[in-house]
Amino acid sequence: FAAQRHVLTYMEDAVSQLLENREDISQYGIARFFTEYFNSVRQGTHILFREFSFVQATPHNRASFLRTFWRCFRTVGKNGGKYSSICCYLLTAQEYHCLLQLLCPDFPMELTQKAARIVLMDDAMDCLMSFSDFLFAFQIQFYYSEFLESVAAIYQDLLAGKNPNTVIVPTSSSGQHRQRQPPNDCNPLEGVEASLFYQCLESLCDRSKYSCPPSALVKEMLSGVQRITFYGFLMALAKDQGINQALGALPDKGDLFLDPAMDQELEKLVAQVSGLSVSGPASSSADTANMPVRNSPRINSPWRPLHHRRKMDAESEGSNEETDSSEN
């Protein structure tokens, strides 16, 4: 049980943090520190602002990071109404990577690019993506990273007509992610035989010590096609709600922008920033009734200036140069 739940990993991390912050911790006691630490592990907040090697160290850490990323930035997908999922802001891979680095400063760009490639296929990597498309592709790429590296090797062997008897399984999760060479999926008629591909994946899942999608769901996914390409398989994984539910980190796509607990906290925060009392006296009900409606720009505005900010900075620099030249 201890090995399955990676208890030793968390004990070592807790002791390490205890030693690093022993002066502060001594003020309120070691027992309280361990209680708060393991409460944060249970709640999934222990991965905030931590180094990537820790964030990806265990399946629970990966799921916690996915859930935190969704809860923090789901408003990126909201536009045109209070919590509308009809329209959404579109961002590039680089901009999504900036969001990831807000939670994990040393998050590797390679993983973000691989997730973006699942969505964009052969399109340019600077194309725009919706939050939901990127999030579900990123979930597959991040949580099943080692599995996908082995799948890529198997796919290449099958394309070359080789029998991949030796399954390549990554032996380290140190965060040294190799740059995956994208298989040639340009022609939709190309690909590999789905039944043979599944046999290799089933063997991989039996041997691998890393997280793999449920074999039954993969079999069901591949049973409906005769041939499949590598990125077609990744996209099918990303869109499969059964795999999403089995992983358990994100809600179904239809509920992606619903988080009542977080919505309530956001409403309180907006009210405080606006100088309003969340729980005012009864006499203030008339003022509350006349309160201006909080429309979507208040929630979405932090993400809108991503493109405009660069333009404004450039114009500002140009105006400064003109001012300097006029003074001279």
C-alpha positions as CSV (number, residue, x, y, z in Angstrom):
1,F,0.0,0.0,0.0
2,A,2.8,2.4,0.9
3,A,4.5,1.9,-2.4
4,Q,1.3,2.1,-4.4
5,R,0.4,5.4,-2.7
6,H,4.0,6.7,-2.9
7,V,4.0,7.4,0.8
8,L,7.8,7.4,0.9
9,T,7.9,10.2,-1.7
10,Y,5.7,12.4,0.5
11,M,7.5,11.5,3.7
12,E,10.9,12.4,2.1
13,D,9.5,15.7,0.8
14,A,7.9,16.6,4.1
15,V,11.1,16.0,6.0
16,S,13.0,18.0,3.4
17,Q,10.7,20.9,3.8
18,L,10.8,20.6,7.5
19,L,14.6,20.9,7.5
20,E,14.5,23.8,5.1
21,N,12.0,25.8,7.2
22,R,12.8,24.5,10.7
23,E,13.1,28.0,12.1
24,D,9.6,29.0,11.1
25,I,8.1,25.6,11.9
26,S,9.5,25.6,15.4
27,Q,7.1,28.4,16.3
28,Y,4.0,26.3,15.9
29,G,5.3,22.7,16.2
30,I,6.3,19.8,14.1
31,A,3.1,17.9,14.6
32,R,1.1,20.8,13.2
33,F,3.4,21.0,10.2
34,F,2.9,17.3,9.3
35,T,-0.8,17.6,9.7
36,E,-1.0,20.6,7.4
37,Y,1.4,19.0,4.9
38,F,-0.6,15.8,4.5
39,N,-3.9,17.8,4.4
40,S,-2.5,19.7,1.5
41,V,-1.5,16.4,-0.2
42,R,-5.0,15.1,0.3
43,Q,-6.6,18.3,-1.0
44,G,-4.2,18.5,-4.0
45,T,-2.7,21.9,-3.2
46,H,0.7,20.6,-2.3
47,I,1.9,20.9,-5.9
48,L,1.5,24.7,-6.1
49,F,4.7,26.6,-7.2
50,R,6.7,23.4,-6.7
51,E,9.5,22.3,-9.0
52,F,8.6,20.1,-12.0
53,S,10.4,17.1,-10.7
54,F,8.0,17.0,-7.8
55,V,4.9,17.9,-9.7
56,Q,5.3,14.9,-12.0
57,A,6.7,12.5,-9.4
58,T,3.5,10.6,-8.6
59,P,0.2,10.0,-10.4
60,H,-1.6,11.9,-7.6
61,N,0.7,14.9,-8.1
62,R,-0.1,14.9,-11.8
63,A,-3.8,14.6,-11.3
64,S,-3.6,17.4,-8.7
65,F,-1.7,19.7,-11.1
66,L,-4.3,19.0,-13.8
67,R,-7.1,19.8,-11.5
68,T,-5.4,23.0,-10.2
69,F,-4.6,24.2,-13.7
70,W,-8.3,23.7,-14.7
71,R,-9.7,25.5,-11.6
72,C,-7.3,28.4,-11.9
73,F,-7.6,29.1,-15.6
74,R,-11.0,27.8,-16.6
75,T,-12.2,31.4,-17.0
76,V,-10.0,31.5,-20.1
77,G,-12.7,29.4,-21.8
78,K,-15.5,31.8,-20.8
79,N,-16.7,34.6,-23.0
80,G,-20.0,36.1,-24.1
81,G,-22.1,35.6,-21.0
82,K,-21.5,34.9,-17.3
83,Y,-20.4,31.3,-17.7
84,S,-20.9,30.6,-21.4
85,S,-19.0,27.8,-23.1
86,I,-20.2,28.8,-26.6
87,C,-17.4,31.3,-27.2
88,C,-13.9,31.2,-25.7
89,Y,-10.6,32.9,-25.8
90,L,-8.1,31.2,-28.1
91,L,-4.4,31.1,-27.1
92,T,-1.2,29.8,-28.6
93,A,1.0,27.1,-27.1
94,Q,3.4,29.7,-25.8
95,E,0.6,31.5,-24.0
96,Y,-0.7,28.2,-22.4
97,H,2.9,27.5,-21.4
98,C,3.0,30.9,-19.6
99,L,-0.1,29.9,-17.6
100,L,1.5,26.5,-16.7
101,Q,4.6,28.3,-15.5
102,L,2.5,30.4,-13.1
103,L,1.9,27.2,-11.2
104,C,5.2,25.5,-11.9
105,P,8.0,27.9,-12.9
106,D,10.2,25.3,-14.5
107,F,7.5,23.5,-16.4
108,P,9.2,22.2,-19.6
109,M,8.1,23.7,-22.9
110,E,8.5,20.3,-24.6
111,L,5.4,18.9,-22.8
112,T,3.3,21.9,-23.8
113,Q,4.4,21.6,-27.4
114,K,3.6,17.9,-27.5
115,A,0.1,18.6,-26.1
116,A,-0.4,21.4,-28.6
117,R,0.6,19.0,-31.4
118,I,-2.2,16.6,-30.5
119,V,-4.6,19.4,-31.1
120,L,-3.0,21.1,-34.1
121,M,-1.7,17.9,-35.9
122,D,0.3,19.3,-38.8
123,D,-0.7,22.9,-38.4
124,A,1.8,25.6,-37.4
125,M,2.6,25.5,-33.6
126,D,1.7,29.2,-33.3
127,C,-2.0,28.5,-34.2
128,L,-4.7,29.3,-31.6
129,M,-6.4,26.7,-29.5
130,S,-9.4,26.7,-27.3
131,F,-9.0,26.1,-23.6
132,S,-11.0,22.8,-23.6
133,D,-9.1,21.4,-26.6
134,F,-5.7,22.2,-25.1
135,L,-6.7,21.0,-21.6
136,F,-7.9,17.5,-22.5
137,A,-4.9,17.0,-24.9
138,F,-2.6,18.3,-22.1
139,Q,-4.1,15.9,-19.6
140,I,-3.3,12.9,-21.8
141,Q,0.2,14.1,-22.6
142,F,1.1,15.0,-19.1
143,Y,-0.5,12.2,-17.1
144,Y,0.5,9.4,-19.6
145,S,3.8,10.9,-20.7
146,E,5.9,7.8,-20.3
147,F,3.2,5.6,-21.9
148,L,3.0,7.9,-25.0
149,E,6.8,7.7,-25.4
150,S,6.6,3.9,-25.7
151,V,3.5,4.1,-28.0
152,A,5.4,6.4,-30.3
153,A,8.3,3.9,-30.6
154,I,5.8,1.0,-31.2
155,Y,4.0,3.0,-33.9
156,Q,7.3,3.7,-35.7
157,D,8.2,0.1,-35.6
158,L,4.9,-1.0,-37.1
159,L,5.2,1.6,-39.8
160,A,8.6,0.3,-40.7
161,G,7.2,-3.3,-40.9
162,K,9.0,-4.4,-37.7
163,N,7.6,-6.6,-35.0
164,P,7.9,-4.6,-31.8
165,N,8.6,-7.6,-29.6
166,T,10.7,-5.5,-27.3
167,V,8.6,-2.9,-25.6
168,I,10.5,0.3,-24.9
169,V,9.5,1.5,-21.5
170,P,11.1,4.7,-20.0
171,T,13.1,3.9,-17.0
172,S,13.2,7.3,-15.4
173,S,10.7,10.0,-14.6
174,S,13.3,12.6,-13.8
175,G,11.7,15.2,-16.0
176,Q,14.2,14.7,-18.9
177,H,11.6,14.5,-21.6
178,R,12.9,13.6,-25.1
179,Q,11.8,15.5,-28.1
180,R,9.4,13.1,-29.8
181,Q,9.8,12.9,-33.6
182,P,6.2,13.3,-34.9
183,P,5.2,10.3,-37.1
184,N,4.1,11.1,-40.6
185,D,0.3,11.3,-40.3
186,C,-0.2,13.6,-43.3
187,N,-2.1,11.1,-45.4
188,P,-5.3,9.9,-43.7
189,L,-5.0,6.5,-45.6
190,E,-1.7,5.9,-43.8
191,G,-1.3,4.5,-40.4
192,V,-1.1,1.0,-38.9
193,E,-3.5,-1.8,-38.5
194,A,-5.6,-1.1,-35.4
195,S,-5.9,-4.7,-34.2
196,L,-2.2,-5.2,-34.3
197,F,-1.6,-1.8,-32.7
198,Y,-3.9,-2.8,-29.8
199,Q,-2.1,-6.1,-29.2
200,C,1.2,-4.2,-28.8
201,L,-0.5,-1.6,-26.5
202,E,-2.0,-4.4,-24.4
203,S,1.4,-5.9,-23.9
204,L,2.8,-2.5,-23.1
205,C,0.2,-1.9,-20.4
206,D,0.9,-5.3,-18.9
207,R,4.6,-4.6,-18.6
208,S,4.7,-0.9,-17.9
209,K,5.2,0.3,-14.3
210,Y,3.9,3.7,-15.3
211,S,0.3,4.9,-15.6
212,C,-1.5,3.6,-18.7
213,P,-5.1,4.1,-20.0
214,P,-7.5,1.3,-19.1
215,S,-6.9,-1.5,-21.7
216,A,-10.7,-2.2,-22.1
217,L,-11.3,1.5,-23.1
218,V,-8.4,1.5,-25.5
219,K,-9.7,-1.8,-27.1
220,E,-13.2,-0.3,-27.4
221,M,-11.7,2.8,-29.0
222,L,-9.7,0.9,-31.6
223,S,-12.3,-1.7,-32.4
224,G,-14.3,0.7,-34.5
225,V,-11.5,1.4,-37.0
226,Q,-9.3,-0.7,-39.3
227,R,-6.3,1.6,-39.4
228,I,-5.2,4.4,-37.2
229,T,-2.5,7.1,-37.2
230,F,-0.4,8.1,-34.2
231,Y,-1.9,11.5,-33.7
232,G,-5.4,10.1,-34.5
233,F,-4.9,7.8,-31.6
234,L,-3.8,10.6,-29.3
235,M,-6.7,12.7,-30.3
236,A,-9.1,9.8,-29.6
237,L,-7.5,9.4,-26.2
238,A,-8.0,13.1,-25.4
239,K,-11.7,13.1,-26.5
240,D,-12.7,9.8,-24.8
241,Q,-14.8,10.7,-21.8
242,G,-14.4,7.2,-20.4
243,I,-10.7,7.7,-20.1
244,N,-11.2,11.1,-18.6
245,Q,-13.5,9.7,-16.0
246,A,-11.1,6.9,-15.2
247,L,-8.3,9.4,-14.7
248,G,-10.6,11.4,-12.4
249,A,-8.8,14.8,-12.5
250,L,-11.1,16.8,-14.8
251,P,-14.9,17.0,-15.1
252,D,-16.7,16.0,-18.3
253,K,-16.4,18.4,-21.1
254,G,-20.0,19.6,-20.6
255,D,-19.2,20.6,-17.1
256,L,-15.8,22.0,-17.8
257,F,-16.7,25.6,-16.9
258,L,-18.8,24.7,-13.8
259,D,-17.2,24.9,-10.4
260,P,-19.7,26.2,-7.9
261,A,-17.3,26.3,-4.9
262,M,-14.7,28.3,-6.9
263,D,-17.4,30.5,-8.4
264,Q,-18.6,31.4,-4.9
265,E,-15.0,32.3,-3.8
266,L,-14.6,34.4,-7.0
267,E,-17.8,36.2,-6.3
268,K,-16.6,37.1,-2.8
269,L,-13.3,38.2,-4.1
270,V,-14.9,40.4,-6.7
271,A,-17.2,41.9,-4.1
272,Q,-14.3,42.7,-1.8
273,V,-12.2,44.3,-4.6
274,S,-15.2,46.4,-5.6
275,G,-15.5,47.7,-2.0
276,L,-18.8,45.9,-1.5
277,S,-19.9,44.0,1.6
278,V,-20.6,40.4,0.9
279,S,-22.9,40.1,3.9
280,G,-24.3,43.6,4.5
281,P,-27.2,44.7,6.8
282,A,-30.7,44.5,5.6
283,S,-30.9,48.2,5.1
284,S,-28.5,48.0,2.3
285,S,-30.8,45.7,0.2
286,A,-31.9,48.7,-1.9
287,D,-28.3,49.5,-2.7
288,T,-27.6,45.9,-3.5
289,A,-30.6,45.8,-5.9
290,N,-29.1,48.8,-7.7
291,M,-25.7,47.3,-7.9
292,P,-24.3,47.2,-11.5
293,V,-24.4,43.8,-13.1
294,R,-21.0,42.1,-13.2
295,N,-20.7,41.1,-16.8
296,S,-18.1,38.8,-18.3
297,P,-15.3,41.3,-19.0
298,R,-14.7,41.6,-15.2
299,I,-13.9,37.9,-15.1
300,N,-12.2,37.5,-18.5
301,S,-10.3,40.8,-18.6
302,P,-7.0,39.4,-17.1
303,W,-6.6,37.2,-20.2
304,R,-7.7,39.7,-22.9
305,P,-4.6,41.9,-22.8
306,L,-2.2,39.0,-23.8
307,H,-2.0,40.3,-27.3
308,H,-2.8,43.9,-26.7
309,R,-0.1,44.3,-24.1
310,R,2.7,43.8,-26.6
311,K,1.1,46.3,-29.0
312,M,0.8,48.9,-26.2
313,D,4.4,48.4,-25.1
314,A,5.6,48.8,-28.6
315,E,3.6,52.0,-29.1
316,S,4.9,53.3,-25.7
317,E,8.5,52.7,-26.7
318,G,7.9,54.5,-30.0
319,S,6.4,57.5,-28.3
320,N,9.3,57.7,-25.8
321,E,11.8,57.7,-28.7
322,E,9.9,60.6,-30.4
323,T,9.9,62.5,-27.1
324,D,13.6,62.0,-26.6
325,S,14.3,63.1,-30.2
326,S,12.2,66.2,-29.9
327,E,13.9,67.2,-26.7
328,N,17.2,66.9,-28.3
